Amino acid sequence: MKSKQHGTAVIEYPNDLEIVTTRKFDAPIELVFDVLTKPEHVRNCFAPFEDTLTICSIDLHVGGNYHIVFVTEDGRECSFRGTYLEIERPNRIVDTWQFEGWPDVEAIETVELLETDGVTSVKMNLAFGDQAGRNHMTTTDGQEDSWDKMEDYLRSLVDPKGTSSE
C-alpha cells in the first residue's frame, strides 16, 4: 500500500551552496535512525527508482566511513562515500559526502531527526564547498524516490499501533 506521506518532501535552497530537504515519517525516531544508518535497512531504500544497490558498507562511528553504490537501469554506476564527523544517536549525523561521478565535488551532509507524537521529521542539509559543486545538483527526483521507498519500508516495519515490529 502506498503511503499517505509520499510527496511530502520539502526542498529548500537557503543560499547558493546548500540544499535542505525535510521529510516526515510515521515511525519512531530510533527506527528511522536505524533505517538511515544500518546496512540491512539502507539496502531496502537507498537506490532510487528501479536501480539496484550493489555495495552498502557503513562503519557508523566518528571517523568511520560509508560507501554505497547502486547501478541504474541503463547500467551506470553511482557511487557515494564519506566519513562520519559527528553521531548523536538518534538525533544527528554529520558526514562528508562525495558522489564519485563528480570527483571535485564535496559537501558536508547534516541529518537531524526530531520525533513529535510518533512522527519523525528528518532534515537533511547538504552544504557544498563551492558554487561549482552545488551547481551539479540540478535534480532531486532520485532523492525523493528514495524517501518514498524509505516511507514504504518503514511502514512495513511498524505495526498499526506505531511500535517497531523488530
C-alpha positions in Angstrom: 0.0 0.0 0.0 1.3 3.4 -0.9 1.9 5.8 1.9 -0.1 9.0 2.5 3.2 10.8 3.1 4.6 10.3 -0.5 5.5 13.6 -2.0 5.8 15.4 1.4 9.5 16.2 1.0 10.1 19.9 1.3 13.2 21.0 -0.6 14.7 24.4 0.0 17.7 26.3 -1.2 18.6 28.7 1.6 21.7 30.0 -0.2 23.9 29.3 -3.2 25.8 26.4 -1.5 23.1 24.5 0.3 20.1 22.2 -0.3 17.9 21.4 2.6 15.3 18.6 2.4 12.8 17.9 5.2 10.6 14.8 5.2 8.2 13.3 7.9 7.8 9.6 8.6 5.2 7.9 10.6 7.7 5.9 12.6 9.7 6.2 15.9 12.9 8.2 15.8 15.1 5.2 16.8 13.8 3.1 13.9 14.2 6.0 11.4 17.8 6.4 12.6 18.5 2.7 12.2 17.0 2.7 8.7 19.3 5.6 7.8 22.4 4.0 9.2 22.3 0.2 9.2 23.2 -1.6 6.0 20.4 -4.2 6.4 18.0 -1.3 6.2 19.8 1.0 3.8 19.8 -1.8 1.2 16.0 -1.6 1.1 15.5 2.1 0.3 18.7 4.0 -0.8 18.7 3.2 -4.5 16.0 5.2 -6.3 13.6 4.0 -9.0 14.4 0.5 -10.2 18.1 0.9 -9.6 20.0 -1.9 -7.9 22.1 -1.5 -4.8 25.4 -3.4 -5.2 27.6 -2.1 -2.3 26.5 -0.9 1.2 29.3 -0.6 3.6 28.7 1.5 6.8 31.1 1.8 9.7 29.0 4.0 11.9 31.3 5.8 14.3 33.1 9.1 14.3 36.0 8.7 11.8 34.3 5.6 10.2 33.4 5.5 6.5 30.5 4.6 4.4 30.4 3.6 0.7 27.1 3.0 -1.1 26.9 2.1 -4.8 23.9 1.5 -7.0 23.5 0.7 -10.7 20.9 2.5 -12.8 18.6 0.7 -15.2 20.9 1.8 -18.1 24.0 0.3 -16.4 25.5 3.5 -14.9 27.2 3.0 -11.6 26.5 5.7 -8.9 29.0 5.6 -6.0 28.7 7.7 -2.8 31.2 7.7 0.0 32.2 9.7 3.0 33.4 9.9 6.6 31.3 10.3 9.7 32.2 13.5 11.6 29.5 13.5 14.3 27.0 11.0 15.5 24.4 11.8 18.2 22.1 8.8 18.2 19.2 9.2 17.4 19.1 12.9 16.6 22.0 13.9 14.4 24.5 12.6 11.9 27.2 14.7 10.2 29.4 13.3 7.5 31.4 14.2 4.4 29.5 13.4 1.2 31.0 12.7 -2.2 29.4 11.4 -5.4 32.3 9.8 -7.3 30.7 10.9 -10.6 31.7 14.4 -9.6 35.3 13.9 -8.3 36.0 17.5 -7.4 32.7 18.0 -5.5 32.5 17.6 -1.8 29.8 18.5 0.7 29.0 18.2 4.4 25.8 16.4 5.0 24.0 17.1 8.2 21.0 14.9 9.1 18.8 16.0 12.0 15.9 13.9 13.4 13.1 15.0 15.7 10.2 13.0 16.9 6.8 14.5 17.8 3.8 12.3 18.6 5.3 9.3 16.9 6.1 11.2 13.7 9.8 11.6 12.9 10.9 14.6 10.9 14.2 14.2 9.1 16.0 17.3 7.9 19.0 16.8 5.6 21.3 19.7 4.8 23.8 19.2 2.0 26.3 22.1 2.2 28.7 22.2 -0.8 32.2 23.7 -0.6 31.7 25.9 -3.6 29.2 27.1 -6.2 30.6 24.9 -8.9 29.9 21.8 -6.7 26.4 22.9 -5.8 25.6 23.5 -9.5 26.0 19.8 -10.1 22.8 19.1 -8.1 20.2 20.0 -10.7 17.6 17.5 -9.8 16.3 15.9 -6.6 13.9 13.3 -8.1 16.1 10.4 -7.2 16.3 11.6 -3.6 12.5 12.0 -3.4 12.0 8.5 -4.8 14.4 7.1 -2.1 12.4 9.0 0.6 9.2 7.3 -0.8 10.9 3.9 -0.7 12.0 4.6 2.9 8.4 5.6 3.8 7.1 2.3 2.5 9.9 0.3 4.1 9.4 2.0 7.5 5.7 1.3 7.2 6.5 -2.4 6.7 8.5 -2.4 10.0 5.9 -0.6 12.1 2.7 -2.2 13.3 -0.6 -0.2 13.3 0.0 0.8 16.9 3.2 2.6 15.8 5.6 0.3 17.6 8.5 -1.4 16.0 8.0 -4.9 14.8 11.7 -5.8 15.1 
